[in-house]
Amino acid sequence: MTFQEQIKQGIPSILPQPKPYEADINHAPKRKEILSAEEKKLALRNALRYFGPEHHGELIQEFRQELETYGRIYMYRFRPDYEMRARPINEYPGKCEQAKAIILMIQNNLDYAVAQHPHELITYGGNGAVFQNWAQYLLTMQYLSEMTDEQTLTMYSGHPMGLFPSHKEAPRVVVTNGMVIPNYSKPDDWEKMNALGVSQYGQMTAGSYMYIGPQGIVHGTTITVLNGFRKIKRSPTGGLFVTSGLGGMSGAQPKAGNIAGCITVCAEVNSKITHIRHSQGWINEVIENIDELVQRVALAKANKEIVSIAYLGNVVDVWEKFDQENIHIDLGSDQTSLHNPWAGGYYPADVSFEEANEMMANNPDLFKIKVQETLRRHTTAINKHTARGTYFFDYGNAFLLEASRAGADVMAENHIDFRYPSYVQDIMGPMCFDYGFGPFRWVCASGNPEDLAKTDLIACQVLEEMAKTAPEEIQQQMQDNIHWIKGAQENKLVVGSQARILYADAEGRVKIAEAFNQAIAKGEIGTVVLGRDHHDVSGTDSPYRETSNIYDGSRFTADMAIQNVIGDSFRGATWVSIHNGGGVGWGEVINGGFGMVLDGSKEASRRLESMLFWDVNNGISRRSWARNDGAIFAIKRAMEAQPLLKVTIPNSVADNLLDF
């Protein structure tokens, strides 16, 4: 059977043979026991509804074994035999170019070089899933291969509910992930619903088919590190950045440190993912001995090297050892998946990786105790360094939130705020998001590296032209982006699809996208898929990250994210998504995203201008209403550029009137 025939067949009528468990693949840890005996039966009923009754007798024992062994029913038997990767768009079957592009993006999310746990359909973050099981994947592939541009596919937490009649201007796919009733949004609620096969954690760009590997965050991390050094008024040269996490998006940190020009030490407990990142060139060196690490960092400081070092071990040991050895840390953070602390997002100290995974599954209460003990140690060590001048920031991964819940010393004197800022509060919010700058990205659907090089050149030319007349308030952002895109090829950022990310404002996104569309129309490049990280100006309401620099009391509202996805859907997006959860945890954030296919047509040109303008300015207007100075400047500028835009501007109240 050809690749195209396999895509079109969906769930096979003849059962494939069971597949052996591949130990060399980076697998998800076993999930904790959470279902009652009756709920396990319900989980089996839910799984078997994808298959005809004639197969139930054979599959029920297999699925029951998966549920007992892994805590989930993944349906490993139905994993396809073909190589999982983003192919050139013309290799996919289908009646609709947009649908083919979505297949490409889904397969990129599950590429072994991209996905964290590919056999469990998890892209990053420990639980950021594209689908809950392989039957959902197969059925989705079939639907997309049959779709016309008069249909829309609805995706309910990985389950393809079906193709519904719509029209050409409608999104081809509408995705929801984890959109549960608010009172059922605790971590154990997710564990239970996911084990039942009725909901999933889509993270941000995993369940919305827009993940592009570590590159997806490396630009934002580079900006964060650069501006972190600017905040402490020192050059990155010879400076030391200490952090942890190499699994999914956190894998970008060493590369970002190299681009910024500092010494980076990134700790990771998982040997497999550490060596994967090293083999991909995202890390320069791997060290397993803490004393050797001390010597290597001292040498790098003395020589003012630009080097990234992965320490295969627990980051707590690094913080404590560097304190003992009086090694000064300039910047410190953490990017482990603490939104998922009890299921592999953060590992306890003084316990091996293998022992921790066993404890997580078989003794979750003890595992939680050990994690919280480690968080308290972690924080104590950080506090010692910051007392000597280290600048520490929360990387929006719920580190401070979970540390506070563990009783660690992380609260400010007012006992309300955290003693350390979120990086969005201090850096990304006021310097980027308020001005409309965020992680615009694109994928060359041809799969041709030459197309990516051409789009890099086009984007650079657009930005350089814009920089000539850009106001002083955004010149730094413009120059940082020009510097970034010029170095994109030499930094070898591509993992998986031929993709690129670039921080741009609404004007930049529209102009770059239009230049791409014109190049496609002329036959200079092939089809391009536009998107962005949900970690952006407008798509995400997250009080401890994306909207942490909102101070008018609306941090815990989610109107912006909901308005964003609704607005994108009728302004021309090819697909839209809205999720509960993300980088800071289930129940802690609502985030939305989009994908848009550019085919060189006039219709694509009209859609991109309408949708991209809204996608950014929705967020700027909300930030402006919160009285953020940069956003007020940006929305006034947007109104000057677009006469049909009219946004309510806040009035300020004199401080002395509130002195009572």
KAVEN-V392517 format. One record per residue. N is the residue number from 1. OMEGA is omega as a letter, one per 30 degrees, with the letter a starting at -180 (none if undefined). Layout:
# KAVEN-V392517
n	omega
N	OMEGA
N	OMEGA
This chain:
# KAVEN-V392517
n	omega
1	a
2	l
3	a
4	l
5	l
6	l
7	a
8	a
9	a
10	l
11	a
12	l
13	l
14	a
15	l
16	l
17	l
18	a
19	l
20	l
21	a
22	a
23	a
24	l
25	l
26	a
27	l
28	l
29	l
30	l
31	a
32	l
33	a
34	a
35	l
36	l
37	l
38	l
39	l
40	l
41	l
42	l
43	l
44	l
45	a
46	a
47	a
48	a
49	l
50	a
51	l
52	a
53	a
54	a
55	a
56	a
57	a
58	a
59	a
60	l
61	l
62	l
63	l
64	l
65	l
66	a
67	a
68	a
69	a
70	a
71	l
72	l
73	a
74	a
75	a
76	a
77	a
78	l
79	a
80	a
81	a
82	l
83	a
84	l
85	l
86	l
87	l
88	a
89	a
90	l
91	a
92	l
93	l
94	l
95	a
96	a
97	l
98	l
99	l
100	l
101	a
102	l
103	l
104	a
105	l
106	a
107	l
108	l
109	a
110	l
111	a
112	l
113	a
114	a
115	l
116	l
117	a
118	a
119	l
120	l
121	a
122	a
123	a
124	l
125	l
126	a
127	a
128	a
129	l
130	l
131	l
132	a
133	a
134	l
135	l
136	l
137	a
138	a
139	l
140	l
141	a
142	a
143	a
144	l
145	l
146	a
147	l
148	l
149	l
150	a
151	l
152	l
153	l
154	a
155	l
156	l
157	l
158	a
159	l
160	a
161	l
162	l
163	a
164	l
165	l
166	l
167	a
168	a
169	a
170	l
171	l
172	l
173	l
174	a
175	l
176	l
177	l
178	a
179	a
180	l
181	a
182	a
183	l
184	a
185	l
186	a
187	a
188	l
189	l
190	a
191	a
192	a
193	l
194	l
195	l
196	a
197	a
198	l
199	l
200	l
201	a
202	a
203	l
204	a
205	l
206	a
207	l
208	l
209	a
210	l
211	a
212	l
213	a
214	l
215	a
216	l
217	a
218	l
219	l
220	l
221	l
222	l
223	a
224	a
225	l
226	a
227	l
228	l
229	l
230	a
231	a
232	l
233	l
234	l
235	l
236	a
237	a
238	l
239	a
240	l
241	a
242	a
243	l
244	l
245	l
246	a
247	a
248	a
249	l
250	l
251	l
252	a
253	a
254	l
255	l
256	l
257	l
258	a
259	l
260	l
261	a
262	l
263	a
264	l
265	a
266	a
267	l
268	a
269	a
270	a
271	a
272	a
273	l
274	a
275	l
276	l
277	l
278	a
279	l
280	l
281	l
282	l
283	l
284	a
285	l
286	l
287	a
288	a
289	a
290	l
291	l
292	l
293	l
294	a
295	a
296	a
297	l
298	l
299	l
300	l
301	a
302	a
303	a
304	a
305	l
306	a
307	l
308	a
309	l
310	l
311	a
312	a
313	a
314	a
315	l
316	l
317	l
318	l
319	a
320	a
321	l
322	l
323	a
324	a
325	l
326	l
327	a
328	l
329	a
330	l
331	l
332	l
333	l
334	l
335	l
336	a
337	a
338	l
339	a
340	a
341	a
342	a
343	l
344	a
345	a
346	a
347	a
348	l
349	l
350	l
351	a
352	l
353	a
354	l
355	l
356	l
357	l
358	l
359	a
360	a
361	a
362	l
363	a
364	l
365	l
366	l
367	l
368	l
369	a
370	l
371	a
372	l
373	a
374	l
375	l
376	l
377	a
378	a
379	l
380	l
381	l
382	a
383	l
384	l
385	a
386	l
387	l
388	l
389	l
390	l
391	l
392	l
393	l
394	a
395	l
396	a
397	a
398	l
399	a
400	l
401	a
402	l
403	l
404	l
405	l
406	a
407	l
408	a
409	a
410	a
411	l
412	a
413	a
414	l
415	l
416	a
417	l
418	a
419	l
420	a
421	l
422	l
423	l
424	l
425	a
426	a
427	a
428	a
429	a
430	a
431	a
432	a
433	a
434	l
435	l
436	a
437	a
438	a
439	l
440	a
441	l
442	l
443	l
444	a
445	l
446	a
447	a
448	l
449	l
450	l
451	l
452	l
453	l
454	l
455	l
456	a
457	l
458	a
459	l
460	l
461	l
462	a
463	a
464	l
465	l
466	a
467	a
468	a
469	a
470	l
471	a
472	a
473	a
474	a
475	l
476	l
477	a
478	a
479	l
480	a
481	l
482	l
483	a
484	a
485	l
486	a
487	a
488	a
489	a
490	l
491	l
492	a
493	a
494	l
495	a
496	a
497	l
498	a
499	l
500	l
501	a
502	l
503	a
504	l
505	a
506	l
507	a
508	a
509	a
510	a
511	l
512	a
513	l
514	l
515	l
516	a
517	l
518	l
519	l
520	a
521	a
522	a
523	a
524	l
525	l
526	a
527	l
528	l
529	l
530	l
531	l
532	l
533	l
534	l
535	a
536	a
537	a
538	a
539	a
540	l
541	a
542	a
543	l
544	l
545	a
546	a
547	a
548	l
549	l
550	a
551	a
552	l
553	a
554	a
555	a
556	l
557	a
558	l
559	a
560	a
561	a
562	l
563	a
564	a
565	l
566	a
567	l
568	a
569	a
570	l
571	l
572	l
573	l
574	l
575	l
576	l
577	l
578	a
579	l
580	a
581	a
582	a
583	a
584	l
585	l
586	a
587	a
588	a
589	l
590	a
591	a
592	l
593	a
594	l
595	l
596	a
597	l
598	a
599	l
600	a
601	l
602	l
603	l
604	l
605	l
606	a
607	a
608	a
609	a
610	a
611	a
612	l
613	l
614	a
615	l
616	a
617	l
618	a
619	l
620	a
621	l
622	l
623	l
624	a
625	l
626	l
627	l
628	a
629	a
630	a
631	l
632	l
633	a
634	a
635	l
636	l
637	l
638	l
639	l
640	a
641	a
642	a
643	a
644	l
645	l
646	a
647	l
648	a
649	a
650	l
651	a
652	l
653	l
654	a
655	a
656	l
657	a
658	l
659	l
660	none
